[in-house]
Structure formats: C-alpha cells, structure tokens
Amino acid sequence: MSQRELAERMGYPSNKLNQLIKGEVSLTRDTAGKLEKVLGIPARTWLNLEARYQEEKLAIEEMERLESGAEWLKGFPLKKMEDLGLLSAGTIAHRVGELLTFFRVASPREWRRIYVDEEVSVAFKISLAKAPDPKPISVWLRYGELQARELKLNEYSADAFKQALDVSKELAYRQPADFLNKLQRLCSQAGVALVYTPSFSKSMVSGATRWINGRQTPLIQLSDRYRSADHFWFSFYHEALHVLKHGKTAVFLEGVKGLDQPDKQEKEANNFALRMVLNGFPLHQFVGGHGKHWSEREVVTHARKYQIHPGTLVAQLQRIGRLAKNNLNGLKVKISF
C-alpha cells in the first residue's frame, strides 16, 4: 500500500510517516502497536528492529567520533601503556576508545577539562596546563589510581600511619630485597594506599599525593624516575608528611616543572623527609667549608652508628659537596618498578 494509505489506516500524519521510514524519527511503542494492528506484524518485532537500528547507528557515529580523535592520541605514551597492559594494539578508533575508558571520560574534551584546563576540575583538583607534557603525567597519575584499587586497605588512621613510619626506618636502613612489598603492607594496614608506578618518558614525576575514594583514602604514588633507593625513601617521607599535615583537598606533584606548588608545605615536607632519612645523623655540621672528603670506611662506620643505609649517607654527602657525584655510588641501591 502507499504511504498515504498506511498513514490513513494508522491515524498517523503522512509527513511524519515518511520521516519514520527514512529513519529520521524513532519508532515508539505507540507506533509499533498501530503497525501491529494494520500490518499484522507483532509490535515486539518492530521494537526489536528499531533497537537494532539505533544500536548500529550509534556504533557508526561512535566509530566516526573516535576516528576524529587521532590528533588527541599524539603525545600519549602508547607503547609504554601497551607494555603495561593498559592499552591494546589496534586501529585509531580502537585506541582512542580504550584511552577514553582508561581515563573514564566521554571524549577528549572532558580529558582536557579535567587535567589541563586552567580552571581546576572537581575530578582532579589541579591543572597540568603549565606542565611541559600533561599527557604522560595524566597517564601516570591515572595508572596509580588503578593500582590503588588492587590494594586491601584498612580504614585510615593517622596514628597508625605515624607508627608505620617509625617501623619503616628499619626497612630504610636494612633495605631487604622485599622492602617495597613490606613498606606497602605497612601503609595498607594504616589505611594509606602506597603504589609504585613506573616512570613514563617525559612525565618527570618523582612522587604524588592526593586523597581518593571521596577523600577517605590517602594515596602516595612514587616513581622509579631516579632508579635509586635513596631518592625513593626521601620521596616517600616527603609525600608522607603531605598526608599527615596538609589536608585532603590539595594535590601534590613532585618534580614537575611549571606547576605552582605551595612553597611552605613543600619545604616542610622536605625538612621532614631529610630528618627521617638521616635518622639523627648531624649532616648540618658538615655543610660548607672545605673539610676533607669521606672515605668508604668512614661512610660505612657512620651509617652503622646512626642506622641509616650507606647509600643514603653517600647521597646526602654528595648533595652538600663532601663527596663527588660519581664517588662511592657503589654503596647505593638501585631500584626499578
């Protein structure tokens, strides 16, 4: 029958029926019921056809939208993400889709709004607009959140975390082969998520602190950027003070040039970290002047006396100029995640 006759039998405007046939308007339950009566084909058949049509139409539109994100992909550490199992190889549309899912955003526009726009986002609470390379940093940060999900955590307790820090000094001194796992368990028992995220090219982050899960869980995220345990311990204690003293709303990123971080809080965290790694060693007595440089025997003897790892003492003596940068580095412990 003609469209006009069908519209007349259905009590349906002929121009609207033409739009329906062309796919310009959706088929409703009411229309499906009318078609059942006029054509004898069950309403559920029409509704199933409509659902399939809309799904296919959405898939085509989504594919076109994802393919338009090819430019956005540039700058992300895609190969590293593949190596870590965060992305899989595929077409441009496939990669864009996986990356959006990784960040839990609907489009590249939302990614920029959360991580890069000058106006601080509710979701991230800091802008990477002034960072040299926001994309690798955003991947590194998001990966840390996913790592934190895998941890079994007690409810956060500041007192328990302080006790964990006291216990951790023995790990920093002895540095057993499994010290990373032991430290992570110590923190988990105090309700602190401690994750070790491999450094990404151009991310330049050495550590980060923020509160997740509705600001109920402190997250300390450390990188292996410097591949050295002495840097690791200093960064850990630095971030630990941010957790203990600097509130739940701030986000702290260490090592990223261009970001505005509060100087007072950063200095406070640095001083705390230095006290923790030195464990009473009077480094201030050796700052300045032209005293003799230290021998390996002297370093080992003083390290044993103050129960700090020799590699840590070497790093601090190098920092104040009492050891050359390439001297006694064999006492340091190398790490990688």
Order of alpha helices (4+ residues) and beta strands (2+ residues): alpha-alpha-alpha-alpha-alpha-alpha-alpha-alpha-alpha-alpha-alpha-beta-beta-beta-alpha-beta-alpha-alpha-alpha
